[in-house]
Amino acid sequence: MSVATENFIKAIYNNNSHDARNTKPGNIAKKLGISNAAATDMAKKLAIKDLLHYEKYQELQLTDKGKKMALNVIRKHRLWEAFLFKMFDMSLHDIHREAELLEHQTSDLLANKISEYLGNPKFDPHGDPIPNSEGEITTTDTSIPLSNAVEGKKYVISRLTSDDKEFFEFCAHHKLKYGNEIKVSKQFKNNKMTELSVENNTILLNEDFTTLIYVNEAN
């Protein structure tokens, strides 16, 4: 399949995985930086190939075949992120950018070799689950957005859901990394802000950040 097709299918899968983002052609067009007309035309073509269901004015839904393709591309992307992070200690933004290119040039054989070399990791450095070679996600996601965390409790950062360079730079500077423990001091619900402490430093975050950081309650 072409790079454009893989990116289109992957965008639908990723948007569908987040409740706040619908999968209408216009939203997929915005995500990919293409025109609405181009997105609609692509959706119609991929519907003929049985990769998705297209209905005018409705959200796009992947078929089983389309979902399998999306998960295969995502597997390669996240394996490359894990490899680049381990081997070169690259930033979370840079590994994402490089993986966007490498995912389309990677055979299933090479993906399996990378996975074996890394010890078959379940998660990438952002905390996102890595599908297995059968296109299955075998982990259960119990994380919640930091914005929904309870005051006074300790949590472990489980996922950073962004591809913005400044977001990752901010998180790295303030030790907001996958696997780090934090304590939620205060939730300012009216102002949609969260005060937390990490490694003895106090940070105040607005909702733009707290909806992108996912956590699990610490043991």
Residue frames as a rotation matrix with the C-alpha (Angstrom) as fourth column:
MET 1
0.571 0.821 0.000 0.00
0.821 -0.571 0.000 0.00
0.000 0.000 -1.000 0.00
SER 2
0.071 -0.524 0.849 1.09
0.416 -0.758 -0.502 3.60
0.907 0.389 0.164 -0.57
VAL 3
-0.829 -0.432 -0.356 2.33
0.518 -0.350 -0.781 5.89
0.212 -0.832 0.513 2.19
ALA 4
-0.742 0.600 0.298 -0.76
-0.564 -0.800 0.207 8.07
0.363 -0.014 0.932 1.70
THR 5
0.158 0.827 -0.540 -3.07
-0.259 0.562 0.786 5.10
0.953 0.016 0.303 2.20
GLU 6
-0.145 -0.296 -0.944 -1.26
0.749 0.590 -0.300 3.92
0.646 -0.751 0.137 5.34
ASN 7
-0.971 -0.240 -0.015 -1.28
0.198 -0.764 -0.614 7.42
0.136 -0.599 0.789 6.82
PHE 8
-0.444 0.881 0.161 -4.99
-0.656 -0.443 0.612 7.83
0.610 0.166 0.775 6.08
ILE 9
0.289 0.535 -0.794 -5.93
0.108 0.806 0.582 4.51
0.951 -0.253 0.175 7.67
LYS 10
-0.434 -0.552 -0.712 -3.69
0.780 0.165 -0.604 5.19
0.451 -0.817 0.359 10.66
ALA 11
-0.925 0.114 0.362 -5.24
-0.208 -0.950 -0.233 8.65
0.317 -0.290 0.903 11.16
ILE 12
0.045 0.996 -0.077 -8.74
-0.533 0.089 0.841 7.15
0.845 0.003 0.535 11.30
TYR 13
0.229 -0.006 -0.974 -7.62
0.553 0.824 0.124 4.54
0.801 -0.567 0.192 13.83
ASN 14
-0.726 -0.605 -0.327 -5.87
0.616 -0.362 -0.700 7.11
0.305 -0.710 0.635 16.03
ASN 15
-0.728 0.526 0.439 -8.80
-0.512 -0.844 0.161 9.54
0.455 -0.108 0.884 15.94
ASN 16
0.239 0.870 -0.430 -11.22
-0.312 0.488 0.815 6.74
0.920 -0.061 0.388 16.73
SER 17
-0.094 -0.377 -0.921 -9.09
0.717 0.616 -0.326 5.81
0.691 -0.691 0.213 19.74
HIS 18
-0.937 -0.176 -0.300 -9.71
0.335 -0.693 -0.638 9.24
-0.096 -0.699 0.709 21.28
ASP 19
-0.190 0.981 -0.046 -13.33
0.926 0.163 -0.340 9.97
-0.326 -0.107 -0.939 22.16
ALA 20
0.159 0.262 -0.952 -12.96
0.204 -0.952 -0.228 13.72
-0.966 -0.158 -0.204 21.57
ARG 21
-0.537 -0.445 -0.717 -11.82
-0.594 -0.404 0.696 13.33
-0.599 0.800 -0.047 17.95
ASN 22
0.494 0.757 0.428 -14.31
-0.172 0.568 -0.805 12.14
-0.852 0.324 0.411 15.35
THR 23
-0.435 -0.723 0.537 -13.37
0.269 0.464 0.844 10.50
-0.859 0.512 -0.007 12.07
LYS 24
0.749 0.662 0.044 -15.32
0.285 -0.261 -0.922 12.49
-0.599 0.703 -0.384 9.51
PRO 25
0.422 -0.615 0.666 -13.30
0.891 0.146 -0.430 13.18
0.167 0.775 0.609 6.34
GLY 26
0.674 -0.132 0.727 -12.91
-0.004 -0.985 -0.175 16.86
0.739 0.115 -0.664 7.25
ASN 27
0.828 -0.367 0.424 -11.19
-0.498 -0.133 0.857 16.00
-0.258 -0.920 -0.293 10.55
ILE 28
0.545 -0.653 0.526 -8.93
0.577 0.748 0.329 13.45
-0.608 0.124 0.784 8.88
ALA 29
0.555 -0.298 0.776 -8.08
0.646 -0.433 -0.629 16.06
0.524 0.850 -0.048 6.23
LYS 30
0.801 -0.224 0.556 -7.08
-0.428 -0.863 0.269 18.54
0.419 -0.453 -0.787 8.93
LYS 31
0.759 -0.503 0.413 -4.93
-0.172 0.457 0.873 15.95
-0.628 -0.733 0.260 10.69
LEU 32
0.317 -0.624 0.714 -3.09
0.775 0.605 0.185 15.04
-0.547 0.494 0.676 7.49
GLY 33
-0.244 -0.410 -0.879 -2.86
-0.043 -0.901 0.432 18.55
-0.969 0.143 0.202 6.06
ILE 34
-0.899 0.037 0.437 -4.88
0.435 0.207 0.877 17.79
-0.058 0.978 -0.202 2.93
SER 35
-0.739 0.673 0.036 -8.07
-0.631 -0.710 0.312 19.27
0.235 0.208 0.949 1.47
ASN 36
-0.249 0.761 0.598 -11.53
-0.565 0.387 -0.728 18.04
-0.786 -0.520 0.334 2.47
ALA 37
0.612 0.486 -0.624 -12.13
-0.780 0.240 -0.578 17.03
-0.131 0.841 0.526 -1.15
ALA 38
-0.184 -0.780 -0.598 -8.93
-0.733 0.514 -0.446 14.96
0.655 0.357 -0.666 -1.22
ALA 39
-0.812 -0.092 0.576 -9.92
-0.531 0.527 -0.664 13.23
-0.242 -0.845 -0.477 2.01
THR 40
0.188 0.963 0.192 -13.39
-0.619 0.268 -0.738 12.40
-0.763 0.020 0.646 0.71
ASP 41
0.508 -0.071 -0.858 -11.93
-0.810 0.300 -0.504 11.09
0.294 0.951 0.095 -2.54
MET 42
-0.593 -0.793 -0.142 -9.45
-0.649 0.575 -0.498 8.91
0.476 -0.203 -0.856 -0.64
ALA 43
-0.536 0.465 0.704 -12.20
-0.572 0.413 -0.709 7.57
-0.621 -0.783 0.045 1.63
LYS 44
0.551 0.785 -0.283 -14.29
-0.722 0.279 -0.633 6.52
-0.418 0.553 0.721 -1.38
LYS 45
0.205 -0.570 -0.796 -11.31
-0.750 0.432 -0.501 4.75
0.629 0.700 -0.339 -2.98
LEU 46
-0.794 -0.577 0.190 -10.42
-0.548 0.544 -0.636 2.91
0.264 -0.609 -0.748 0.22
ALA 47
-0.090 0.852 0.516 -14.03
-0.722 0.301 -0.623 1.88
-0.686 -0.428 0.588 0.73
ILE 48
0.636 0.277 -0.721 -13.86
-0.750 0.441 -0.493 0.09
0.182 0.854 0.488 -2.63
LYS 49
-0.209 -0.827 -0.522 -10.77
-0.476 0.552 -0.685 -1.76
0.854 0.105 -0.509 -1.34
ASP 50
0.589 0.588 -0.554 -12.73
0.202 0.557 0.806 -2.83
0.783 -0.586 0.209 1.76
LEU 51
-0.520 -0.811 -0.267 -10.46
0.557 -0.085 -0.826 -0.88
0.647 -0.579 0.496 4.12
LEU 52
-0.937 0.265 -0.227 -13.20
0.034 -0.578 -0.816 1.36
-0.347 -0.772 0.532 5.52
HIS 53
-0.126 0.960 0.248 -16.91
0.983 0.155 -0.100 2.10
-0.135 0.231 -0.963 5.46
TYR 54
-0.977 -0.183 -0.109 -17.85
0.161 -0.970 0.184 5.38
-0.139 0.162 0.977 3.79
GLU 55
0.004 0.986 0.169 -21.22
0.997 -0.016 0.069 7.10
0.071 0.168 -0.983 4.04
LYS 56
-0.291 -0.129 0.948 -21.78
0.407 -0.914 0.001 10.74
0.866 0.386 0.318 3.16
TYR 57
0.120 0.246 0.962 -21.70
-0.526 -0.806 0.272 13.11
0.842 -0.539 0.032 6.18
GLN 58
0.971 0.239 -0.004 -20.91
-0.134 0.560 0.818 10.22
0.198 -0.793 0.576 8.54
GLU 59
0.315 -0.891 0.327 -17.76
-0.809 -0.073 0.583 9.29
-0.496 -0.448 -0.744 10.42
LEU 60
0.195 -0.369 -0.909 -15.38
-0.720 0.576 -0.388 6.88
0.666 0.730 -0.153 8.71
GLN 61
0.551 0.008 0.834 -15.15
-0.673 0.594 0.439 3.42
-0.493 -0.804 0.333 10.23
LEU 62
-0.436 -0.803 -0.406 -12.39
-0.900 0.382 0.210 0.94
-0.013 0.457 -0.889 9.49
THR 63
0.679 0.497 -0.540 -13.20
-0.517 0.846 0.128 -2.58
0.521 0.193 0.832 8.37
ASP 64
0.870 -0.398 0.293 -11.39
0.017 0.617 0.787 -5.48
-0.494 -0.680 0.543 10.02
LYS 65
0.476 -0.697 0.536 -8.95
0.869 0.280 -0.408 -5.40
0.134 0.660 0.739 7.11
GLY 66
0.410 -0.275 0.870 -8.39
0.086 -0.938 -0.337 -1.66
0.908 0.212 -0.361 7.60
LYS 67
0.853 -0.063 0.518 -7.90
-0.516 -0.240 0.822 -2.00
0.073 -0.969 -0.237 11.34
LYS 68
0.760 -0.604 0.239 -5.34
0.492 0.776 0.395 -4.75
-0.424 -0.182 0.887 10.82
MET 69
0.318 -0.640 0.699 -3.43
0.733 -0.301 -0.609 -2.50
0.601 0.707 0.374 8.42
ALA 70
0.584 -0.036 0.811 -3.52
-0.319 -0.929 0.189 0.41
0.746 -0.369 -0.554 10.87
LEU 71
0.904 -0.206 0.374 -2.24
-0.319 0.257 0.912 -1.71
-0.284 -0.944 0.167 13.75
ASN 72
0.611 -0.722 0.324 0.55
0.783 0.610 -0.118 -3.11
-0.112 0.327 0.938 11.58
VAL 73
0.237 -0.499 0.834 1.76
0.378 -0.743 -0.552 0.41
0.895 0.446 0.013 10.72
ILE 74
0.684 0.093 0.723 1.39
-0.546 -0.593 0.592 1.53
0.484 -0.800 -0.355 14.33
ARG 75
0.922 -0.382 0.069 3.38
0.260 0.739 0.621 -1.51
-0.288 -0.555 0.781 15.51
LYS 76
0.288 -0.856 0.430 6.29
0.899 0.086 -0.430 -0.57
0.331 0.511 0.794 13.25
HIS 77
0.326 -0.100 0.940 6.09
-0.037 -0.995 -0.093 3.09
0.945 -0.004 -0.328 14.28
ARG 78
0.816 0.095 0.570 6.19
-0.541 -0.219 0.812 2.32
0.202 -0.971 -0.127 18.00
LEU 79
0.792 -0.607 0.065 8.92
0.562 0.766 0.311 -0.29
-0.238 -0.209 0.948 17.67
TRP 80
0.149 -0.746 0.649 11.10
0.688 -0.394 -0.610 2.23
0.711 0.537 0.454 15.87
GLU 81
0.505 0.068 0.860 10.41
-0.407 -0.861 0.307 4.77
0.761 -0.505 -0.407 18.63
ALA 82
0.963 -0.129 0.238 11.48
-0.160 0.436 0.886 2.25
-0.218 -0.891 0.399 21.26
PHE 83
0.553 -0.792 0.257 14.61
0.833 0.523 -0.179 1.34
0.007 0.314 0.949 19.26
LEU 84
0.150 -0.493 0.857 15.69
0.394 -0.765 -0.509 4.94
0.907 0.414 0.080 18.59
PHE 85
0.702 0.172 0.691 15.06
-0.495 -0.580 0.647 5.95
0.512 -0.796 -0.322 22.19
LYS 86
0.926 -0.342 0.158 17.11
0.112 0.650 0.751 3.05
-0.360 -0.678 0.641 23.55
MET 87
0.434 -0.801 0.412 19.99
0.901 0.390 -0.191 3.21
-0.008 0.454 0.891 21.08
PHE 88
-0.294 -0.572 0.766 20.44
0.688 -0.683 -0.246 6.95
0.664 0.454 0.594 20.65
ASP 89
-0.359 0.221 -0.907 18.62
0.840 -0.346 -0.418 8.53
-0.407 -0.912 -0.061 23.61
MET 90
-0.799 0.136 0.586 16.76
0.329 -0.716 0.615 10.80
0.503 0.685 0.528 21.20
SER 91
-0.839 0.537 0.083 14.00
-0.440 -0.583 -0.683 13.13
-0.319 -0.610 0.726 22.40
LEU 92
-0.367 0.792 0.488 10.38
0.395 0.608 -0.688 11.96
-0.842 -0.060 -0.536 22.33
HIS 93
0.510 0.528 -0.679 9.61
-0.353 -0.592 -0.725 14.46
-0.785 0.609 -0.115 19.61
ASP 94
-0.169 -0.679 -0.714 12.53
-0.955 -0.067 0.289 13.36
-0.244 0.731 -0.637 17.42
ILE 95
-0.879 -0.144 0.455 11.82
-0.094 0.987 0.130 9.63
-0.468 0.072 -0.881 17.72
HIS 96
0.102 0.981 0.167 8.22
0.284 0.132 -0.950 10.29
-0.953 0.145 -0.265 16.68
ARG 97
0.468 0.046 -0.882 9.29
-0.664 -0.640 -0.386 12.30
-0.583 0.767 -0.269 13.65
GLU 98
-0.543 -0.758 -0.361 11.80
-0.824 0.398 0.403 9.68
-0.162 0.517 -0.841 12.50
ALA 99
-0.719 0.322 0.616 9.39
0.129 0.933 -0.337 6.80
-0.683 -0.163 -0.712 13.11
GLU 100
0.346 0.864 -0.365 6.82
-0.224 -0.302 -0.927 8.53
-0.911 0.402 0.089 10.89
LEU 101
0.214 -0.366 -0.906 9.26
-0.974 -0.150 -0.170 8.01
-0.074 0.919 -0.388 8.01
LEU 102
-0.734 -0.679 0.014 10.63
-0.679 0.734 0.026 4.59
-0.028 0.010 -1.000 8.93
GLU 103
-0.287 0.691 0.664 7.26
-0.335 0.577 -0.745 2.90
-0.897 -0.436 0.066 9.56
HIS 104
0.671 0.636 -0.380 6.46
-0.528 0.051 -0.847 2.85
-0.520 0.770 0.371 5.84
GLN 105
0.273 -0.676 -0.684 9.80
-0.846 0.169 -0.505 1.32
0.457 0.717 -0.526 4.80
THR 106
-0.538 -0.500 0.679 9.83
-0.818 0.505 -0.276 -1.53
-0.205 -0.704 -0.680 7.31
SER 107
-0.298 0.390 -0.871 9.01
-0.410 0.772 0.486 -5.14
0.862 0.501 -0.070 6.43
ASP 108
0.768 0.601 0.221 7.21
-0.496 0.342 0.798 -7.42
0.404 -0.723 0.561 8.86
LEU 109
0.585 -0.632 -0.509 10.42
0.590 0.762 -0.268 -9.44
0.557 -0.144 0.818 9.12
LEU 110
-0.447 -0.795 0.410 12.46
0.291 -0.562 -0.774 -6.40
0.846 -0.227 0.483 10.22
ALA 111
0.070 0.562 0.824 9.75
-0.706 -0.556 0.439 -5.31
0.705 -0.613 0.358 12.67
ASN 112
0.925 0.280 -0.258 9.84
-0.062 0.780 0.623 -8.73
0.376 -0.560 0.738 14.29
LYS 113
0.165 -0.951 -0.263 13.65
0.728 0.297 -0.618 -8.60
0.665 -0.089 0.741 14.50
ILE 114
-0.445 -0.270 0.854 13.51
-0.219 -0.892 -0.395 -5.17
0.868 -0.363 0.338 16.18
SER 115
0.511 0.735 0.446 10.91
-0.664 0.009 0.747 -6.43
0.546 -0.678 0.493 18.62
GLU 116
0.808 -0.265 -0.526 13.02
0.404 0.899 0.168 -9.48
0.428 -0.348 0.834 19.50
TYR 117
-0.205 -0.960 0.191 16.13
0.527 -0.273 -0.805 -7.32
0.824 -0.064 0.562 19.96
LEU 118
-0.417 0.117 0.901 14.25
-0.522 -0.842 -0.132 -5.04
0.744 -0.526 0.412 22.36
GLY 119
-0.998 0.049 0.027 12.81
0.009 0.609 -0.793 -7.96
-0.055 -0.792 -0.608 24.32
ASN 120
-0.473 0.872 0.124 9.33
0.617 0.227 0.753 -7.70
0.629 0.433 -0.646 22.79
PRO 121
-0.986 0.045 -0.161 8.32
0.089 -0.674 -0.733 -4.49
-0.141 -0.737 0.660 24.62
LYS 122
-0.246 0.969 0.008 4.65
0.955 0.244 -0.171 -3.89
-0.168 -0.035 -0.985 25.44
PHE 123
0.765 0.505 -0.400 4.91
0.480 -0.861 -0.168 -0.09
-0.429 -0.063 -0.901 25.38
ASP 124
0.254 -0.677 0.691 6.82
0.691 -0.373 -0.619 2.59
0.676 0.635 0.373 23.47
PRO 125
-0.677 -0.658 -0.330 8.66
0.691 -0.413 -0.593 5.47
0.253 -0.629 0.735 25.22
HIS 126
-0.658 0.532 0.533 5.49
-0.428 -0.847 0.315 7.60
0.619 -0.021 0.785 25.17
GLY 127
-0.749 0.391 0.535 3.63
-0.399 0.378 -0.835 4.88
-0.529 -0.839 -0.128 27.05
ASP 128
0.169 0.815 -0.555 1.52
-0.978 0.068 -0.199 3.82
-0.125 0.576 0.808 24.07
PRO 129
0.323 -0.010 0.946 0.92
-0.233 0.968 0.090 0.06
-0.918 -0.249 0.310 23.69
ILE 130
-0.499 -0.545 -0.674 2.80
-0.828 0.070 0.556 -1.78
-0.256 0.835 -0.487 20.95
PRO 131
0.648 0.756 -0.093 0.62
-0.743 0.602 -0.292 -4.24
-0.165 0.259 0.952 18.99
ASN 132
0.001 -0.638 0.770 2.03
-0.200 0.755 0.625 -7.74
-0.980 -0.155 -0.127 18.65
SER 133
-0.858 -0.472 -0.202 2.88
-0.288 0.116 0.951 -9.42
-0.426 0.874 -0.236 15.34
GLU 134
-0.604 0.730 0.319 -0.74
0.793 0.587 0.159 -10.56
-0.071 0.349 -0.934 15.00
GLY 135
-0.623 0.345 0.702 -1.96
0.085 -0.862 0.500 -6.97
0.778 0.371 0.507 15.13
GLU 136
0.443 0.775 -0.451 -3.33
0.539 0.172 0.824 -7.32
0.716 -0.608 -0.342 18.66
ILE 137
-0.266 -0.434 0.860 -2.95
-0.552 -0.663 -0.506 -5.01
0.790 -0.610 -0.063 21.65
THR 138
-0.006 0.199 -0.980 -2.65
0.409 0.895 0.179 -7.39
0.913 -0.400 -0.087 24.59
THR 139
-0.887 -0.320 -0.332 -2.39
0.434 -0.335 -0.836 -4.79
0.156 -0.886 0.436 27.35
THR 140
0.204 0.974 -0.102 -5.35
0.926 -0.158 0.342 -3.30
0.317 -0.164 -0.934 29.22
ASP 141
-0.612 -0.401 0.682 -5.42
0.276 -0.916 -0.292 0.49
0.741 0.009 0.671 29.45
THR 142
0.223 0.663 -0.714 -6.58
0.943 0.039 0.331 1.61
0.247 -0.747 -0.617 32.91
SER 143
-0.738 -0.625 -0.253 -5.04
0.667 -0.733 -0.136 5.07
-0.100 -0.269 0.958 32.73
ILE 144
0.503 0.857 -0.114 -6.94
0.841 -0.516 -0.165 8.34
-0.200 -0.013 -0.980 33.16
PRO 145
0.236 -0.405 0.883 -6.16
0.410 -0.783 -0.468 11.90
0.881 0.473 -0.018 32.06
LEU 146
-0.702 -0.580 -0.414 -4.28
0.636 -0.249 -0.730 13.89
0.321 -0.776 0.543 34.68
SER 147
-0.699 0.504 0.508 -7.19
-0.435 -0.863 0.258 16.32
0.568 -0.040 0.822 34.63
ASN 148
0.380 0.902 -0.203 -9.35
-0.415 0.363 0.835 13.60
0.827 -0.233 0.512 36.24
ALA 149
-0.359 -0.606 -0.710 -6.86
0.393 0.592 -0.704 12.61
0.847 -0.532 0.026 38.93
VAL 150
0.691 0.669 -0.275 -7.88
0.460 -0.114 0.881 12.83
0.558 -0.735 -0.386 42.59
GLU 151
0.360 -0.521 0.774 -6.31
-0.586 -0.772 -0.247 15.37
0.726 -0.365 -0.583 44.94
GLY 152
0.351 -0.309 0.884 -3.85
-0.910 0.112 0.400 13.96
-0.223 -0.944 -0.242 47.45
LYS 153
0.831 -0.003 0.556 -3.16
0.033 0.998 -0.044 10.75
-0.555 0.055 0.830 45.55
LYS 154
-0.204 -0.949 -0.238 0.05
-0.540 -0.094 0.836 9.55
-0.816 0.300 -0.494 43.94
TYR 155
0.874 0.479 0.085 0.14
-0.151 0.433 -0.889 8.46
-0.462 0.764 0.450 40.31
VAL 156
-0.259 -0.909 0.325 2.59
0.265 0.257 0.929 7.08
-0.929 0.327 0.175 37.76
ILE 157
0.037 0.220 -0.975 2.74
-0.793 -0.587 -0.162 8.71
-0.608 0.779 0.153 34.32
SER 158
0.011 0.074 0.997 1.61
0.206 0.976 -0.075 6.08
-0.978 0.207 -0.005 31.84
ARG 159
0.042 0.073 0.996 1.25
0.988 0.147 -0.052 7.94
-0.150 0.986 -0.066 28.55
LEU 160
-0.354 -0.147 -0.924 2.08
0.030 -0.989 0.145 11.26
-0.935 0.024 0.355 26.85
THR 161
0.052 0.541 0.839 -0.37
0.840 0.431 -0.330 11.75
-0.540 0.722 -0.432 23.97
SER 162
0.750 0.123 -0.649 1.08
-0.163 -0.918 -0.362 14.50
-0.641 0.377 -0.669 21.82
ASP 163
0.403 -0.694 0.596 3.44
0.911 0.368 -0.187 15.01
-0.090 0.619 0.781 18.91
ASP 164
0.898 -0.016 0.439 4.22
0.066 -0.983 -0.170 18.65
0.435 0.181 -0.882 19.71
LYS 165
0.048 -0.992 -0.121 7.90
0.490 0.128 -0.862 19.46
0.870 -0.018 0.492 20.20
GLU 166
-0.410 -0.216 0.886 7.37
-0.482 -0.773 -0.412 22.14
0.774 -0.596 0.213 22.86
PHE 167
0.673 0.691 0.263 5.08
-0.631 0.350 0.692 19.83
0.386 -0.632 0.672 24.84
PHE 168
0.779 -0.412 -0.472 7.81
0.449 0.893 -0.038 17.19
0.437 -0.182 0.881 25.06
GLU 169
-0.261 -0.893 0.368 10.48
0.291 -0.436 -0.852 19.76
0.921 -0.115 0.373 25.84
PHE 170
-0.024 0.357 0.934 8.33
-0.780 -0.591 0.206 21.09
0.626 -0.723 0.293 28.70
CYS 171
0.903 0.426 -0.054 7.66
-0.319 0.748 0.582 17.59
0.289 -0.508 0.811 30.02
ALA 172
0.421 -0.827 -0.373 11.35
0.612 0.563 -0.556 16.63
0.669 0.005 0.743 29.88
HIS 173
-0.356 -0.574 0.737 12.38
-0.092 -0.764 -0.639 19.85
0.930 -0.295 0.219 31.64
HIS 174
-0.094 0.438 0.894 9.93
-0.941 -0.333 0.064 19.22
0.325 -0.835 0.443 34.47
LYS 175
-0.882 -0.396 0.257 10.57
-0.460 0.842 -0.281 15.45
-0.105 -0.366 -0.925 34.80
LEU 176
0.148 0.969 0.199 7.13
-0.688 0.245 -0.683 14.57
-0.711 -0.036 0.703 33.46
LYS 177
-0.510 -0.476 -0.717 8.30
-0.840 0.455 0.295 11.34
0.186 0.753 -0.631 31.86
TYR 178
0.436 0.636 -0.637 6.73
-0.526 0.755 0.393 7.95
0.730 0.164 0.663 31.27
GLY 179
0.211 -0.292 -0.933 7.11
0.521 0.841 -0.145 5.90
0.827 -0.455 0.330 34.45
ASN 180
-0.803 -0.531 0.269 7.79
0.092 -0.557 -0.826 8.82
0.588 -0.639 0.496 36.79
GLU 181
-0.169 0.729 -0.664 5.71
0.966 0.257 0.035 9.17
0.196 -0.635 -0.747 39.97
ILE 182
-0.681 0.051 0.730 3.79
-0.033 -0.999 0.039 12.35
0.731 0.003 0.682 40.73
LYS 183
-0.568 0.584 -0.580 1.48
0.786 0.178 -0.591 13.55
-0.242 -0.792 -0.560 43.48
VAL 184
-0.229 0.596 0.770 -1.61
0.492 -0.611 0.620 15.60
0.840 0.521 -0.153 42.70
SER 185
-0.905 -0.207 -0.371 -1.79
0.425 -0.418 -0.803 18.41
0.011 -0.885 0.466 45.24
LYS 186
-0.370 0.780 -0.505 -4.83
-0.007 -0.545 -0.838 20.32
-0.929 -0.307 0.207 44.04
GLN 187
-0.556 0.326 0.764 -7.44
0.830 0.177 0.529 20.30
0.037 0.929 -0.369 41.27
PHE 188
-0.676 0.338 -0.655 -8.70
-0.110 -0.925 -0.363 23.77
-0.728 -0.174 0.663 40.41
LYS 189
-0.359 0.593 0.721 -11.87
0.779 0.615 -0.119 22.63
-0.514 0.519 -0.683 38.66
ASN 190
0.622 0.685 -0.379 -13.30
0.392 -0.691 -0.607 26.06
-0.678 0.229 -0.699 37.87
ASN 191
0.457 -0.548 -0.701 -10.06
-0.691 -0.715 0.109 27.21
-0.560 0.434 -0.705 36.26
LYS 192
0.998 0.012 -0.067 -9.26
-0.049 0.800 -0.598 23.79
0.046 0.600 0.799 34.78
MET 193
0.190 -0.979 0.073 -5.79
-0.690 -0.186 -0.700 23.63
0.699 0.083 -0.711 36.32
THR 194
0.895 0.010 -0.447 -3.89
0.234 0.841 0.488 20.96
0.381 -0.541 0.750 38.24
GLU 195
0.353 -0.811 0.467 -1.16
-0.896 -0.436 -0.079 21.44
0.268 -0.390 -0.881 40.81
LEU 196
0.957 -0.079 -0.280 1.23
0.118 0.985 0.125 18.53
0.266 -0.152 0.952 41.23
SER 197
0.445 -0.871 0.206 4.64
-0.803 -0.287 0.522 17.69
-0.396 -0.398 -0.827 42.61
VAL 198
0.954 -0.276 -0.118 7.33
0.177 0.835 -0.522 15.60
0.243 0.477 0.845 40.96
GLU 199
0.134 -0.962 -0.238 10.79
0.852 0.234 -0.467 15.03
0.505 -0.141 0.851 42.43
ASN 200
-0.126 -0.108 -0.986 10.15
0.886 -0.460 -0.063 17.73
-0.446 -0.882 0.153 45.07
ASN 201
-0.989 -0.124 -0.079 9.18
0.073 -0.881 0.467 20.33
-0.128 0.456 0.881 42.46
THR 202
-0.169 0.980 -0.103 5.71
0.416 -0.024 -0.909 21.89
-0.894 -0.196 -0.403 42.31
ILE 203
-0.985 -0.093 0.147 4.13
0.168 -0.286 0.943 22.47
-0.046 0.954 0.298 38.90
LEU 204
-0.164 0.960 -0.226 0.84
-0.065 -0.239 -0.969 24.09
-0.984 -0.144 0.102 37.90
LEU 205
-0.946 -0.161 0.282 -0.59
0.232 0.270 0.934 22.83
-0.226 0.949 -0.218 34.61
ASN 206
-0.343 0.871 -0.352 -3.60
-0.790 -0.470 -0.393 23.96
-0.507 0.143 0.850 32.61
GLU 207
0.409 0.667 0.623 -6.04
-0.260 0.739 -0.621 21.69
-0.875 0.092 0.476 30.81
ASP 208
0.681 -0.224 -0.697 -4.08
-0.720 -0.036 -0.693 21.91
0.130 0.974 -0.186 27.56
PHE 209
-0.405 -0.901 -0.155 -1.45
-0.795 0.430 -0.427 19.75
0.451 -0.050 -0.891 29.28
THR 210
-0.583 0.116 0.804 -3.47
-0.641 0.543 -0.542 17.68
-0.500 -0.832 -0.242 31.74
THR 211
0.588 0.804 0.090 -5.63
-0.544 0.475 -0.692 16.17
-0.599 0.358 0.716 29.01
LEU 212
0.592 -0.453 -0.667 -2.52
-0.616 0.280 -0.736 14.97
0.520 0.846 -0.113 27.18
ILE 213
-0.598 -0.788 0.147 -0.86
-0.659 0.378 -0.650 13.33
0.457 -0.486 -0.745 30.18
TYR 214
0.498 0.779 -0.380 -2.30
-0.432 0.603 0.670 10.00
0.752 -0.170 0.637 31.30
VAL 215
-0.497 -0.654 0.570 -1.64
-0.802 0.097 -0.589 8.40
0.330 -0.750 -0.573 34.66
ASN 216
0.199 0.488 -0.850 -2.28
0.158 0.840 0.520 5.25
0.967 -0.238 0.089 36.69
GLU 217
0.789 0.129 0.600 -2.69
-0.541 -0.315 0.779 5.26
0.289 -0.940 -0.179 40.45
ALA 218
-0.237 -0.968 -0.082 0.61
-0.716 0.232 -0.658 4.37
0.656 -0.097 -0.748 42.16
ASN 219
0.244 0.260 -0.934 0.82
0.280 0.903 0.325 1.12
0.929 -0.341 0.147 44.13
